[in-house]
Amino acid sequence: LRKCCNHPFLLDGVEDREAALGAADEADALVRPCGKLQFLDKLLPRLREQGSKLLVFSQFTTMLNILEDYLAARDIRYGRIDGGVTGRDRQRQIDD
């Protein structure tokens, strides 16, 4: 249930079924099946206009992968801080 509440693509086979439906672009394919990403997709442009930053926490590195794909597809600059990031890189990303 936790995976489904974060993003349906975290469940086996859902991404393949969605891909069969076709989407205009990769970001739309990630946003359409997920209410949380739909909200984020509406919120981010406003935050960017204000020059604000956003911090997102997730217990799933696979969810971070989905967020990373979404942000890259929307050409939004981001930093990823997870267990695989060294202390120096972590601080650099925070400072940027």
SEMI-187963 format. One record per residue: x, y, z of N, C-alpha, C in turn; residue in three letters. Coordinates in steps of 0.001 Angstrom, whole numbers, plus 500000, padded with zeros to 6 digits. Layout:
XYZXYZXYZALA;...
//
This chain:
500822498799500000500000500000500000500868501269500000LEU;501979501229500753502840502424500795503390502749499414ARG;503776501719498674504307501952497331503242502564496439LYS;502045502022496490500953502514495649500614503965495974CYS;500693504323497247500384505702497651501452506687497202CYS;502670506238497017503736507118496556503694507298495045ASN;503700506208494312503582506258492853503271504856492360HIS;502268504712491482501904503382490989503046502648490287PRO;504010503369489731505114502723489030506013501926489978PHE;505853502101491275506612501320492236506098499881492320LEU;504909499633491770504340498282491727504728497610490421LEU;504983496323490477505406495567489292504340495592488199ASP;504754495904486972503899495829485798503092497066485476GLY;502949497981486419502106499168486182502735500083485138VAL;504019500263485204504699501155484251504534500644482821GLU;504619499341482631504448498761481292503036498992480761ASP;502034498850481624500647499082481193500430500547480829ARG;501002501449481612500872502883481321501593503241480024GLU;502740502634479788503501502913478570502694502529477336ALA;501884501486477461501053501048476337499993502081475983ALA;499592502917476962498593503955476705499173505122475914LEU;500462505308476027501145506392475306500965507712476022GLY;501973508537475968501931509860476581502700510819475690ALA;502379512096475811503028513115474992504531513157475240ALA;504934513021476499506359512998476830506569512221478126ASP;507829512058478502508157511258479684507574511859480956GLU;507633513165481099507105513802482303505607513550482431ALA;504873513690481331503428513434481372503131511984481728ASP;503948511062481241503762509651481550503970509384483040ALA;504848510130483679505076509976485113504007510677485943LEU;503505511803485456502551512613486207501138512036486155VAL;500717511585485001499320511170484805498813510158485832ARG;499535509089486133498976508084487048499158508384488541PRO;499717509529488892500080509776490291499585511140490770CYS;498652511135491711498115512384492249499165513250492902GLY;500125512645493586501176513426494237502031514160493207LYS;502351513496492103503142514171491070502302515197490323LEU;501001514974490192500133515976489575500162517259490399GLN;500078517108491718500148518265492607501508518954492488PHE;502584518170492523503935518717492399504116519430491065LEU;503541518877490004503641519455488666502963520822488603ASP;501921521013489381501243522317489436501955523282490376LYS;502541522745491435503179523575492446504555524093492024LEU;505344523265491374506725523635491048506857524905490208LEU;506043525105489177506199526357488420506016527606489283PRO;505082527558490213504860528705491114506055528921492035ARG;506577527823492567507733527934493448508952528448492698LEU;509119528012491467510261528474490656510157529960490361ARG;508933530437490085508731531870489828509136532702491041GLU;508893532165492232509212532876493471510677532713493877GLN;511397531848493185512789531580493532512922530674494748GLY;511856529965495092511860529074496254512546527754495938SER;512955527079497001513510525738496890512539524765497540LYS;512637523507497146511753522474497665512586521289498102LEU;512269520738499263512958519567499779511943518438499878LEU;512250517284499265511349516138499259512054514971499927VAL;511369514345500875511889513153501539511156511928501032PHE;511853510811500915511229509544500563511999508406501205SER;511269507382501633511902506189502187512362505249501084GLN;511910505476499862512203504574498757513162505227497771PHE;514303504595497537515207505136496530514574505015495141THR;513692504036494947513006503917493658512088505114493421THR;511509505661494491510693506871494349511585508055493997MET;512761508103494579513712509166494222514109509050492751LEU;514222507819492249514521507618490826513408508184489955ASN;512168507960490341511029508489489587511032510011489629ILE;511263510582490805511335512045490927512473512615490091LEU;513586511914490085514735512343489291514394512352487795GLU;513721511299487332513292511232485928512322512367485598ASP;511390512623486507510408513698486304511106515057486209TYR;511977515345487167512658516647487187513552516830485963LEU;514221515780485546515062515860484347514207516093483111ALA;513057515428483026512173515597481869511587517005481817ALA;511367517621482960510846518996483028511970520031483013ARG;513215519560482913514396520434482886514459521312484138ASP;514252520680485286514309521366486572515575520909487284ILE;516356521884487727517597521584488429517287520984489802ARG;518030519964490175517788519292491448519084518717491989TYR;519062518396493254520150517675493890519558516463494576GLY;520257515366494510519777514134495143520718513774496278ARG;520134513658497456520910513304498632520317512014499193ILE;521062510925499043520636509647499609521854508949500204ASP;521704507715500603522790506998501263524035506805500423GLY;523920506933499107525061506746498229525849508015497957GLY;525473509114498594526120510403498351527126510673499466VAL;528336511026499087529368511317500086529042512618500819THR;529653512792501964529418513990502765529775515271502023GLY;530870515237501276531298516415500520530277516770499433ARG;529818515758498680528821516002497636527496516460498233ASP;527155515886499370525916516282500055525963517767500402ARG;527066518214500995527183519617501369527184520526500143GLN;527846520085499065527874520886497843526470521077497295ARG;525670519997497296524300520086496785523444520990497665GLN;523629520925498964522878521786499872523240523244499627ILE;524536523532499443524985524892499221524518525460497889ASP;524372524603496876523917525065495556522450525409495654ASP;
//
